[in-house]
Amino acid sequence: MKAVESKVEVYLMALQSLSKAEREAVIARLLDDEELREDILDLAIIRERQGEPTRPFREYLAERKKLTRRG
């Protein structure tokens, strides 16, 4: 296990050991920080969309360029 994963495991276990009210308070404090809130939302969106089909970024840019020329 990598050092990062090990630390994550320790923090996760600590969070899970808290009561529901304490967990909610910790999460609320995390969400109060604008940068952390953005990171959390980004990670949630990435996790939610993981199964969606992908395409190369250059293909996307070419499509956007065509649409911009048309309209």
Biopython code that builds the backbone (N, CA, C, O; Angstrom):
import numpy as np
from Bio.PDB.StructureBuilder import StructureBuilder

atoms = [
    (1, "MET", "N", (0.855, -1.181, 0.000)),
    (1, "MET", "CA", (0.000, 0.000, 0.000)),
    (1, "MET", "C", (0.898, 1.241, 0.000)),
    (1, "MET", "O", (1.868, 1.310, 0.754)),
    (2, "LYS", "N", (0.574, 2.204, -0.837)),
    (2, "LYS", "CA", (1.346, 3.435, -0.910)),
    (2, "LYS", "C", (1.080, 4.300, 0.321)),
    (2, "LYS", "O", (0.078, 4.130, 1.015)),
    (3, "ALA", "N", (1.996, 5.228, 0.574)),
    (3, "ALA", "CA", (1.877, 6.103, 1.743)),
    (3, "ALA", "C", (0.578, 6.905, 1.703)),
    (3, "ALA", "O", (-0.087, 7.069, 2.726)),
    (4, "VAL", "N", (0.218, 7.405, 0.515)),
    (4, "VAL", "CA", (-1.014, 8.194, 0.386)),
    (4, "VAL", "C", (-2.223, 7.334, 0.731)),
    (4, "VAL", "O", (-3.100, 7.761, 1.482)),
    (5, "GLU", "N", (-2.269, 6.133, 0.187)),
    (5, "GLU", "CA", (-3.388, 5.243, 0.453)),
    (5, "GLU", "C", (-3.464, 4.899, 1.940)),
    (5, "GLU", "O", (-4.550, 4.777, 2.507)),
    (6, "SER", "N", (-2.319, 4.748, 2.550)),
    (6, "SER", "CA", (-2.272, 4.433, 3.967)),
    (6, "SER", "C", (-2.853, 5.572, 4.801)),
    (6, "SER", "O", (-3.640, 5.340, 5.718)),
    (7, "LYS", "N", (-2.463, 6.798, 4.478)),
    (7, "LYS", "CA", (-3.005, 7.959, 5.190)),
    (7, "LYS", "C", (-4.508, 8.076, 4.978)),
    (7, "LYS", "O", (-5.258, 8.357, 5.913)),
    (8, "VAL", "N", (-4.933, 7.860, 3.755)),
    (8, "VAL", "CA", (-6.364, 7.935, 3.440)),
    (8, "VAL", "C", (-7.129, 6.927, 4.289)),
    (8, "VAL", "O", (-8.193, 7.239, 4.825)),
    (9, "GLU", "N", (-6.592, 5.732, 4.410)),
    (9, "GLU", "CA", (-7.245, 4.683, 5.196)),
    (9, "GLU", "C", (-7.392, 5.102, 6.652)),
    (9, "GLU", "O", (-8.431, 4.857, 7.265)),
    (10, "VAL", "N", (-6.362, 5.730, 7.210)),
    (10, "VAL", "CA", (-6.399, 6.180, 8.600)),
    (10, "VAL", "C", (-7.480, 7.246, 8.775)),
    (10, "VAL", "O", (-8.280, 7.178, 9.708)),
    (11, "TYR", "N", (-7.501, 8.235, 7.869)),
    (11, "TYR", "CA", (-8.504, 9.306, 7.972)),
    (11, "TYR", "C", (-9.914, 8.770, 7.776)),
    (11, "TYR", "O", (-10.842, 9.188, 8.468)),
    (12, "LEU", "N", (-10.075, 7.851, 6.840)),
    (12, "LEU", "CA", (-11.396, 7.276, 6.595)),
    (12, "LEU", "C", (-11.887, 6.490, 7.813)),
    (12, "LEU", "O", (-13.052, 6.590, 8.197)),
    (13, "MET", "N", (-11.003, 5.722, 8.405)),
    (13, "MET", "CA", (-11.383, 4.963, 9.604)),
    (13, "MET", "C", (-11.756, 5.909, 10.736)),
    (13, "MET", "O", (-12.715, 5.658, 11.466)),
    (14, "ALA", "N", (-11.004, 6.996, 10.885)),
    (14, "ALA", "CA", (-11.313, 7.973, 11.939)),
    (14, "ALA", "C", (-12.679, 8.601, 11.686)),
    (14, "ALA", "O", (-13.477, 8.755, 12.610)),
    (15, "LEU", "N", (-12.944, 8.960, 10.446)),
    (15, "LEU", "CA", (-14.237, 9.562, 10.096)),
    (15, "LEU", "C", (-15.384, 8.587, 10.357)),
    (15, "LEU", "O", (-16.426, 8.969, 10.890)),
    (16, "GLN", "N", (-15.184, 7.341, 9.982)),
    (16, "GLN", "CA", (-16.217, 6.330, 10.182)),
    (16, "GLN", "C", (-16.469, 6.035, 11.652)),
    (16, "GLN", "O", (-17.554, 5.580, 12.015)),
    (17, "SER", "N", (-15.488, 6.285, 12.496)),
    (17, "SER", "CA", (-15.656, 6.006, 13.919)),
    (17, "SER", "C", (-16.473, 7.090, 14.635)),
    (17, "SER", "O", (-16.898, 6.896, 15.774)),
    (18, "LEU", "N", (-16.689, 8.212, 13.977)),
    (18, "LEU", "CA", (-17.455, 9.304, 14.585)),
    (18, "LEU", "C", (-18.944, 9.007, 14.553)),
    (18, "LEU", "O", (-19.409, 8.186, 13.763)),
    (19, "SER", "N", (-19.678, 9.673, 15.407)),
    (19, "SER", "CA", (-21.136, 9.558, 15.365)),
    (19, "SER", "C", (-21.639, 10.255, 14.108)),
    (19, "SER", "O", (-20.902, 11.000, 13.463)),
    (20, "LYS", "N", (-22.880, 10.011, 13.770)),
    (20, "LYS", "CA", (-23.457, 10.626, 12.573)),
    (20, "LYS", "C", (-23.386, 12.161, 12.665)),
    (20, "LYS", "O", (-23.034, 12.823, 11.688)),
    (21, "ALA", "N", (-23.712, 12.711, 13.805)),
    (21, "ALA", "CA", (-23.681, 14.167, 13.989)),
    (21, "ALA", "C", (-22.258, 14.704, 13.810)),
    (21, "ALA", "O", (-22.053, 15.759, 13.210)),
    (22, "GLU", "N", (-21.282, 13.964, 14.338)),
    (22, "GLU", "CA", (-19.888, 14.392, 14.204)),
    (22, "GLU", "C", (-19.420, 14.314, 12.751)),
    (22, "GLU", "O", (-18.725, 15.209, 12.269)),
    (23, "ARG", "N", (-19.805, 13.233, 12.050)),
    (23, "ARG", "CA", (-19.450, 13.110, 10.624)),
    (23, "ARG", "C", (-20.058, 14.249, 9.828)),
    (23, "ARG", "O", (-19.393, 14.844, 8.980)),
    (24, "GLU", "N", (-21.320, 14.554, 10.096)),
    (24, "GLU", "CA", (-21.987, 15.645, 9.385)),
    (24, "GLU", "C", (-21.285, 16.974, 9.658)),
    (24, "GLU", "O", (-21.160, 17.804, 8.757)),
    (25, "ALA", "N", (-20.829, 17.180, 10.889)),
    (25, "ALA", "CA", (-20.127, 18.419, 11.234)),
    (25, "ALA", "C", (-18.797, 18.506, 10.486)),
    (25, "ALA", "O", (-18.431, 19.576, 9.999)),
    (26, "VAL", "N", (-18.074, 17.396, 10.391)),
    (26, "VAL", "CA", (-16.800, 17.394, 9.663)),
    (26, "VAL", "C", (-17.041, 17.684, 8.188)),
    (26, "VAL", "O", (-16.344, 18.502, 7.588)),
    (27, "ILE", "N", (-18.015, 17.023, 7.615)),
    (27, "ILE", "CA", (-18.309, 17.219, 6.193)),
    (27, "ILE", "C", (-18.773, 18.652, 5.933)),
    (27, "ILE", "O", (-18.391, 19.256, 4.931)),
    (28, "ALA", "N", (-19.587, 19.189, 6.822)),
    (28, "ALA", "CA", (-20.042, 20.575, 6.672)),
    (28, "ALA", "C", (-18.855, 21.529, 6.695)),
    (28, "ALA", "O", (-18.808, 22.486, 5.921)),
    (29, "ARG", "N", (-17.901, 21.271, 7.580)),
    (29, "ARG", "CA", (-16.699, 22.130, 7.646)),
    (29, "ARG", "C", (-15.884, 22.019, 6.360)),
    (29, "ARG", "O", (-15.357, 23.018, 5.870)),
    (30, "LEU", "N", (-15.778, 20.805, 5.813)),
    (30, "LEU", "CA", (-15.069, 20.632, 4.546)),
    (30, "LEU", "C", (-15.743, 21.433, 3.436)),
    (30, "LEU", "O", (-15.078, 22.067, 2.617)),
    (31, "LEU", "N", (-17.068, 21.393, 3.425)),
    (31, "LEU", "CA", (-17.811, 22.085, 2.377)),
    (31, "LEU", "C", (-17.813, 23.597, 2.566)),
    (31, "LEU", "O", (-18.089, 24.334, 1.619)),
    (32, "ASP", "N", (-17.513, 24.068, 3.761)),
    (32, "ASP", "CA", (-17.415, 25.512, 4.003)),
    (32, "ASP", "C", (-16.209, 26.121, 3.287)),
    (32, "ASP", "O", (-16.210, 27.304, 2.946)),
    (33, "ASP", "N", (-15.189, 25.304, 3.065)),
    (33, "ASP", "CA", (-13.987, 25.773, 2.368)),
    (33, "ASP", "C", (-14.252, 25.707, 0.862)),
    (33, "ASP", "O", (-14.478, 24.627, 0.315)),
    (34, "GLU", "N", (-14.224, 26.860, 0.197)),
    (34, "GLU", "CA", (-14.600, 26.925, -1.214)),
    (34, "GLU", "C", (-13.743, 26.013, -2.103)),
    (34, "GLU", "O", (-14.272, 25.323, -2.975)),
    (35, "GLU", "N", (-12.440, 26.009, -1.886)),
    (35, "GLU", "CA", (-11.568, 25.167, -2.708)),
    (35, "GLU", "C", (-11.842, 23.684, -2.480)),
    (35, "GLU", "O", (-11.910, 22.905, -3.431)),
    (36, "LEU", "N", (-11.998, 23.299, -1.222)),
    (36, "LEU", "CA", (-12.300, 21.892, -0.929)),
    (36, "LEU", "C", (-13.659, 21.496, -1.499)),
    (36, "LEU", "O", (-13.821, 20.395, -2.024)),
    (37, "ARG", "N", (-14.643, 22.406, -1.394)),
    (37, "ARG", "CA", (-15.968, 22.127, -1.938)),
    (37, "ARG", "C", (-15.882, 21.873, -3.437)),
    (37, "ARG", "O", (-16.489, 20.928, -3.941)),
    (38, "GLU", "N", (-15.126, 22.716, -4.159)),
    (38, "GLU", "CA", (-14.959, 22.524, -5.601)),
    (38, "GLU", "C", (-14.288, 21.190, -5.902)),
    (38, "GLU", "O", (-14.694, 20.482, -6.823)),
    (39, "ASP", "N", (-13.268, 20.849, -5.133)),
    (39, "ASP", "CA", (-12.583, 19.568, -5.331)),
    (39, "ASP", "C", (-13.529, 18.393, -5.099)),
    (39, "ASP", "O", (-13.541, 17.431, -5.867)),
    (40, "ILE", "N", (-14.315, 18.481, -4.038)),
    (40, "ILE", "CA", (-15.266, 17.413, -3.717)),
    (40, "ILE", "C", (-16.300, 17.265, -4.831)),
    (40, "ILE", "O", (-16.615, 16.148, -5.243)),
    (41, "LEU", "N", (-16.823, 18.380, -5.314)),
    (41, "LEU", "CA", (-17.803, 18.329, -6.405)),
    (41, "LEU", "C", (-17.183, 17.764, -7.677)),
    (41, "LEU", "O", (-17.804, 16.952, -8.362)),
    (42, "ASP", "N", (-15.961, 18.190, -7.997)),
    (42, "ASP", "CA", (-15.276, 17.648, -9.170)),
    (42, "ASP", "C", (-15.115, 16.140, -9.065)),
    (42, "ASP", "O", (-15.388, 15.412, -10.019)),
    (43, "LEU", "N", (-14.670, 15.673, -7.904)),
    (43, "LEU", "CA", (-14.473, 14.237, -7.709)),
    (43, "LEU", "C", (-15.797, 13.472, -7.793)),
    (43, "LEU", "O", (-15.847, 12.368, -8.335)),
    (44, "ALA", "N", (-16.861, 14.060, -7.259)),
    (44, "ALA", "CA", (-18.176, 13.404, -7.323)),
    (44, "ALA", "C", (-18.649, 13.295, -8.764)),
    (44, "ALA", "O", (-19.189, 12.263, -9.165)),
    (45, "ILE", "N", (-18.451, 14.347, -9.543)),
    (45, "ILE", "CA", (-18.867, 14.328, -10.951)),
    (45, "ILE", "C", (-18.046, 13.313, -11.731)),
    (45, "ILE", "O", (-18.587, 12.568, -12.548)),
    (46, "ILE", "N", (-16.748, 13.281, -11.484)),
    (46, "ILE", "CA", (-15.885, 12.302, -12.174)),
    (46, "ILE", "C", (-16.329, 10.886, -11.847)),
    (46, "ILE", "O", (-16.445, 10.051, -12.744)),
    (47, "ARG", "N", (-16.578, 10.609, -10.584)),
    (47, "ARG", "CA", (-17.002, 9.265, -10.178)),
    (47, "ARG", "C", (-18.345, 8.912, -10.826)),
    (47, "ARG", "O", (-18.537, 7.795, -11.305)),
    (48, "GLU", "N", (-19.265, 9.873, -10.834)),
    (48, "GLU", "CA", (-20.604, 9.646, -11.395)),
    (48, "GLU", "C", (-20.558, 9.365, -12.896)),
    (48, "GLU", "O", (-21.363, 8.585, -13.405)),
    (49, "ARG", "N", (-19.628, 9.989, -13.602)),
    (49, "ARG", "CA", (-19.595, 9.891, -15.058)),
    (49, "ARG", "C", (-18.568, 8.885, -15.572)),
    (49, "ARG", "O", (-18.342, 8.809, -16.780)),
    (50, "GLN", "N", (-17.943, 8.113, -14.688)),
    (50, "GLN", "CA", (-16.876, 7.197, -15.085)),
    (50, "GLN", "C", (-17.290, 6.201, -16.161)),
    (50, "GLN", "O", (-16.459, 5.837, -16.993)),
    (51, "GLY", "N", (-18.499, 5.760, -16.177)),
    (51, "GLY", "CA", (-18.925, 4.744, -17.134)),
    (51, "GLY", "C", (-19.348, 5.293, -18.486)),
    (51, "GLY", "O", (-19.670, 4.525, -19.392)),
    (52, "GLU", "N", (-19.352, 6.602, -18.633)),
    (52, "GLU", "CA", (-19.792, 7.198, -19.894)),
    (52, "GLU", "C", (-18.738, 7.012, -20.983)),
    (52, "GLU", "O", (-17.543, 6.918, -20.701)),
    (53, "PRO", "N", (-19.205, 6.959, -22.240)),
    (53, "PRO", "CA", (-18.232, 6.830, -23.334)),
    (53, "PRO", "C", (-17.327, 8.061, -23.408)),
    (53, "PRO", "O", (-17.715, 9.162, -23.018)),
    (54, "THR", "N", (-16.128, 7.850, -23.913)),
    (54, "THR", "CA", (-15.168, 8.939, -24.041)),
    (54, "THR", "C", (-14.796, 9.130, -25.500)),
    (54, "THR", "O", (-15.104, 8.296, -26.351)),
    (55, "ARG", "N", (-14.131, 10.240, -25.773)),
    (55, "ARG", "CA", (-13.592, 10.483, -27.109)),
    (55, "ARG", "C", (-12.351, 11.355, -26.961)),
    (55, "ARG", "O", (-12.186, 12.047, -25.957)),
    (56, "PRO", "N", (-11.487, 11.319, -27.959)),
    (56, "PRO", "CA", (-10.264, 12.115, -27.867)),
    (56, "PRO", "C", (-10.566, 13.612, -27.787)),
    (56, "PRO", "O", (-11.510, 14.103, -28.405)),
    (57, "PHE", "N", (-9.751, 14.321, -27.019)),
    (57, "PHE", "CA", (-9.939, 15.755, -26.833)),
    (57, "PHE", "C", (-9.822, 16.498, -28.161)),
    (57, "PHE", "O", (-10.579, 17.437, -28.406)),
    (58, "ARG", "N", (-8.897, 16.098, -29.012)),
    (58, "ARG", "CA", (-8.738, 16.764, -30.315)),
    (58, "ARG", "C", (-10.002, 16.632, -31.161)),
    (58, "ARG", "O", (-10.364, 17.557, -31.889)),
    (59, "GLU", "N", (-10.664, 15.497, -31.066)),
    (59, "GLU", "CA", (-11.929, 15.285, -31.789)),
    (59, "GLU", "C", (-12.989, 16.267, -31.281)),
    (59, "GLU", "O", (-13.725, 16.861, -32.068)),
    (60, "TYR", "N", (-13.056, 16.426, -29.981)),
    (60, "TYR", "CA", (-13.991, 17.376, -29.381)),
    (60, "TYR", "C", (-13.705, 18.795, -29.865)),
    (60, "TYR", "O", (-14.625, 19.527, -30.230)),
    (61, "LEU", "N", (-12.420, 19.183, -29.869)),
    (61, "LEU", "CA", (-12.054, 20.530, -30.315)),
    (61, "LEU", "C", (-12.419, 20.750, -31.775)),
    (61, "LEU", "O", (-12.898, 21.824, -32.138)),
    (62, "ALA", "N", (-12.198, 19.750, -32.611)),
    (62, "ALA", "CA", (-12.546, 19.870, -34.033)),
    (62, "ALA", "C", (-14.050, 20.056, -34.196)),
    (62, "ALA", "O", (-14.488, 20.863, -35.016)),
    (63, "GLU", "N", (-14.835, 19.325, -33.431)),
    (63, "GLU", "CA", (-16.290, 19.455, -33.499)),
    (63, "GLU", "C", (-16.738, 20.848, -33.058)),
    (63, "GLU", "O", (-17.612, 21.454, -33.677)),
    (64, "ARG", "N", (-16.135, 21.342, -31.991)),
    (64, "ARG", "CA", (-16.470, 22.699, -31.501)),
    (64, "ARG", "C", (-16.122, 23.743, -32.549)),
    (64, "ARG", "O", (-16.862, 24.706, -32.748)),
    (65, "LYS", "N", (-15.003, 23.549, -33.211)),
    (65, "LYS", "CA", (-14.564, 24.496, -34.239)),
    (65, "LYS", "C", (-15.589, 24.534, -35.381)),
    (65, "LYS", "O", (-15.942, 25.610, -35.865)),
    (66, "LYS", "N", (-16.062, 23.360, -35.808)),
    (66, "LYS", "CA", (-17.076, 23.293, -36.870)),
    (66, "LYS", "C", (-18.357, 24.012, -36.433)),
    (66, "LYS", "O", (-18.932, 24.783, -37.201)),
    (67, "LEU", "N", (-18.797, 23.759, -35.209)),
    (67, "LEU", "CA", (-20.032, 24.375, -34.716)),
    (67, "LEU", "C", (-19.891, 25.886, -34.629)),
    (67, "LEU", "O", (-20.851, 26.612, -34.886)),
    (68, "THR", "N", (-18.717, 26.364, -34.275)),
    (68, "THR", "CA", (-18.476, 27.806, -34.150)),
    (68, "THR", "C", (-18.538, 28.473, -35.523)),
    (68, "THR", "O", (-19.058, 29.581, -35.656)),
    (69, "ARG", "N", (-18.018, 27.811, -36.521)),
    (69, "ARG", "CA", (-18.041, 28.356, -37.891)),
    (69, "ARG", "C", (-19.473, 28.469, -38.420)),
    (69, "ARG", "O", (-19.804, 29.416, -39.134)),
    (70, "ARG", "N", (-20.306, 27.509, -38.070)),
    (70, "ARG", "CA", (-21.693, 27.480, -38.566)),
    (70, "ARG", "C", (-22.558, 28.562, -37.935)),
    (70, "ARG", "O", (-23.403, 29.160, -38.601)),
    (71, "GLY", "N", (-22.348, 28.803, -36.684)),
    (71, "GLY", "CA", (-23.314, 29.635, -36.003)),
    (71, "GLY", "C", (-22.807, 30.788, -35.305)),
    (71, "GLY", "O", (-23.580, 31.536, -34.706)),
]
sb = StructureBuilder()
sb.init_structure("model")
sb.init_model(0)
sb.init_chain("A")
sb.init_seg("    ")
for serial, (resi, resn, name, xyz) in enumerate(atoms, 1):
    if name == "N":
        sb.init_residue(resn, " ", resi, " ")
    sb.init_atom(name, np.array(xyz, "f"), 0.0, 1.0, " ", f" {name:<3s}", serial, name[0])
structure = sb.get_structure()
